[in-house]
Amino acid sequence: MDGEHYLDDDEQGLIIRDEYFACGCRKIRHEYHDGSIQVMAIRHDGKVVRDELDADHGS
């Protein structure tokens, strides 16, 4: 889908993936050094339709 896609990886466990779609919707996924993952989806009207933090990182 058209839009901007951003990926950053520090090669030590931090991965930031942000997607900004042409329609105005956004999807954000951040993986942190401790293994936790945050996922957020935001519709084009600004409504957050998903906001999750998974702190269960294999323990």
C-alpha positions in Angstrom: 0.0 0.0 0.0 1.2 3.5 -0.7 2.7 5.5 2.1 5.9 5.8 4.1 7.5 2.8 5.8 10.3 3.3 8.4 12.5 0.6 9.9 15.3 1.1 12.4 17.3 -1.8 13.9 20.2 -1.3 16.3 21.2 -4.9 15.9 21.0 -5.3 19.7 17.3 -6.1 20.1 15.7 -2.7 19.4 13.6 -2.7 16.3 11.3 0.2 15.4 8.9 -0.3 12.5 6.4 2.5 11.7 4.1 2.5 8.7 2.2 5.6 7.6 -0.3 4.7 4.9 -1.5 7.1 2.2 -5.1 6.9 3.6 -3.8 8.4 6.9 -3.8 5.1 8.9 -0.7 4.1 10.9 0.7 0.9 12.2 3.5 1.0 14.8 5.5 -1.9 16.1 8.4 -1.5 18.5 10.5 -4.4 19.8 12.6 -3.5 22.8 15.9 -4.8 24.2 14.1 -6.8 26.9 12.0 -8.6 24.3 8.8 -6.8 24.9 6.8 -5.7 21.9 4.4 -2.8 21.5 1.9 -2.8 18.6 -0.4 0.1 17.9 -2.8 0.7 15.0 -4.4 4.1 14.4 -7.1 4.7 11.9 -7.1 7.7 9.5 -9.5 9.5 11.8 -7.1 9.3 14.7 -9.0 6.5 16.6 -6.6 3.9 18.2 -7.9 0.5 17.2 -5.1 -1.5 18.8 -2.7 -0.7 21.5 -1.0 -3.7 23.0 2.2 -4.2 25.0 3.4 -7.8 25.2 5.8 -8.0 28.1 5.8 -11.8 28.0 9.2 -12.2 26.3 9.9 -15.8 26.7 10.0 -16.1 30.5 
